[in-house]
Amino acid sequence: SCGGYLAGRREMIEYFKVHAPGFVYSAGISPANTGAAIGALRKMISEPERVSRLQGLAKLFYELCKTNGLDTLDATGECAVIPVIVGDFYKAMKVSSMLLDQGIHVQPITYPAVTAGTDRLRFFLSSLHTREQIEFTVATCAKILIAVEQ
């Protein structure tokens, strides 16, 4: 999705208009993205088990990362987007490529999007992932990171 939407009391909206950088709220959300967002919210309300399942998978992913010694920065497992810090641009690119060779698609996030030296892999979880996929992903990531370090 692109653009932004701000809802709240008039005072808060006026505050953001004045104090937020101009580009943050300058692009309106497209009708297609609005429809997709509304559809996603409706799905979450009508099928709350998806949200519960995703929360459980995020916690599992996080706990397995910690067990395997992976640095998740300040993630706590309460969000379905979990970073794994790899440290530098080239390592992030290499590990991402090696994971793709194993059937795991994860985006490397590098400087200038993040502070230099905190380059990372950003994992996006879904309620449709299986426990086995989560276990395989974390174990494979840990194995590849060890191999790249040597």
Disulfide bonds with the S-S distance in Angstrom:
none
